[in-house]
Amino acid sequence: MSTETPVPEDTDVNRYVEVARTPEFDALRRALRRFVFPVSIAFLLWYALYVLLSAYARDFMSTKVVGHINIALIFGLLQFVSTFLIAWLYTRYADRNVDPLADDLRAKIEGGKETE
């Protein structure tokens, strides 16, 4: 009794390999990278600023703004705000730039007509 998993037909594998080599797939990867890389770098720098200020600029971060609310608390809360903002921006970006390209590729892989 064999416990090997079934291997997909060569035609299915070849179709995916062919699609991965197309200019359309390259365009999809470029569209995704155009958003993901710059935004990831910006967020990591923003987070690193928060950590570094918390570690080395304690007097600045402990400055009271209103009542017991200090700059460190505001920066911490802005980390959450920026995370939700990035998620919202990515959703908008993907809807306009990534999803149409992915839908065209899916149609190509599944053998249907390309959408316009």
Backbone torsions as a table, in degrees:
resi	resn	phi	psi	omega
1	MET	NA	126.0	-176.5
2	SER	-96.4	137.7	178.9
3	THR	-107.0	18.1	-179.3
4	GLU	-72.0	144.5	176.5
5	THR	-80.9	146.9	-178.6
6	PRO	-67.0	140.3	178.9
7	VAL	-93.0	132.2	178.9
8	PRO	-62.2	156.8	179.2
9	GLU	-60.7	148.6	-179.7
10	ASP	-58.3	-32.7	-178.7
11	THR	-65.4	-37.0	177.6
12	ASP	-66.4	-45.5	180.0
13	VAL	-63.4	-44.2	-179.6
14	ASN	-62.2	-37.0	179.9
15	ARG	-63.1	-42.1	178.3
16	TYR	-67.4	-39.8	178.3
17	VAL	-64.6	-41.7	178.7
18	GLU	-62.6	-43.2	-179.7
19	VAL	-64.8	-39.0	180.0
20	ALA	-64.3	-19.4	-179.5
21	ARG	-96.6	2.5	-176.3
22	THR	-84.8	156.3	174.5
23	PRO	-62.8	-29.7	179.0
24	GLU	-65.2	-39.9	177.8
25	PHE	-67.1	-39.7	175.7
26	ASP	-61.5	-40.3	178.3
27	ALA	-63.8	-38.8	177.5
28	LEU	-63.3	-45.6	179.1
29	ARG	-63.9	-41.3	177.9
30	ARG	-63.1	-42.6	-179.8
31	ALA	-61.8	-41.3	179.1
32	LEU	-67.5	-45.9	-179.1
33	ARG	-65.3	-32.5	-179.0
34	ARG	-59.4	-29.4	177.5
35	PHE	-95.5	-49.0	-169.0
36	VAL	-64.0	-47.4	-176.0
37	PHE	-64.9	-53.3	-179.3
38	PRO	-62.6	-40.0	-178.4
39	VAL	-69.7	-38.2	177.4
40	SER	-63.5	-43.9	178.7
41	ILE	-63.3	-45.2	179.7
42	ALA	-60.9	-43.2	-179.3
43	PHE	-66.7	-42.1	179.3
44	LEU	-63.7	-38.2	176.1
45	LEU	-65.5	-41.8	177.9
46	TRP	-61.3	-43.9	179.0
47	TYR	-66.8	-42.3	179.3
48	ALA	-62.6	-37.9	176.4
49	LEU	-60.0	-44.7	178.7
50	TYR	-60.4	-46.6	-179.0
51	VAL	-65.5	-45.9	-178.6
52	LEU	-64.9	-42.5	177.2
53	LEU	-63.7	-39.1	178.7
54	SER	-64.6	-33.9	-177.6
55	ALA	-84.0	-39.6	-170.4
56	TYR	-115.3	-9.1	179.2
57	ALA	-124.9	55.3	-175.6
58	ARG	-61.0	-37.5	179.7
59	ASP	-63.5	-44.1	178.2
60	PHE	-63.4	-47.9	-176.9
61	MET	-67.3	-25.3	-179.9
62	SER	-89.1	3.6	178.0
63	THR	-63.5	124.8	179.9
64	LYS	-74.4	136.1	178.7
65	VAL	-103.3	-54.6	178.2
66	VAL	-142.4	119.9	179.4
67	GLY	57.8	-123.2	179.5
68	HIS	-93.5	5.1	-179.2
69	ILE	-86.1	122.6	-179.7
70	ASN	-112.9	176.3	-177.2
71	ILE	-62.9	-37.0	179.6
72	ALA	-60.7	-42.0	179.0
73	LEU	-65.6	-41.3	178.7
74	ILE	-63.2	-46.1	177.6
75	PHE	-59.8	-41.8	179.2
76	GLY	-62.2	-44.1	178.7
77	LEU	-67.4	-34.6	177.7
78	LEU	-66.7	-22.4	173.5
79	GLN	-61.7	-42.9	177.6
80	PHE	-66.5	-43.6	-179.9
81	VAL	-60.1	-45.2	-179.4
82	SER	-65.2	-34.6	177.3
83	THR	-63.5	-46.2	178.4
84	PHE	-67.2	-36.2	177.4
85	LEU	-63.5	-43.7	178.3
86	ILE	-62.4	-42.4	178.7
87	ALA	-61.7	-42.4	179.5
88	TRP	-66.0	-45.3	179.4
89	LEU	-63.3	-39.6	178.9
90	TYR	-65.2	-39.4	178.6
91	THR	-60.2	-45.6	178.0
92	ARG	-63.4	-44.9	-179.1
93	TYR	-63.1	-45.5	-178.7
94	ALA	-64.3	-41.5	179.1
95	ASP	-59.1	-36.5	-175.7
96	ARG	-90.7	-33.5	-169.0
97	ASN	-117.8	-32.7	-174.2
98	VAL	-97.4	-48.3	-175.3
99	ASP	-59.9	-42.4	178.1
100	PRO	-60.7	-40.0	178.3
101	LEU	-66.3	-40.7	179.1
102	ALA	-66.6	-38.1	177.8
103	ASP	-63.8	-40.6	176.8
104	ASP	-62.5	-43.1	178.3
105	LEU	-64.7	-41.6	178.5
106	ARG	-60.3	-43.7	178.7
107	ALA	-61.3	-39.0	179.0
108	LYS	-65.4	-43.5	-178.9
109	ILE	-66.4	-41.3	-177.5
110	GLU	-79.7	-3.6	176.3
111	GLY	85.9	9.3	178.6
112	GLY	-88.4	-177.3	177.6
113	LYS	-77.7	150.9	176.2
114	GLU	-75.6	142.1	176.9
115	THR	-85.3	157.8	179.7
116	GLU	-113.8	NA	NA
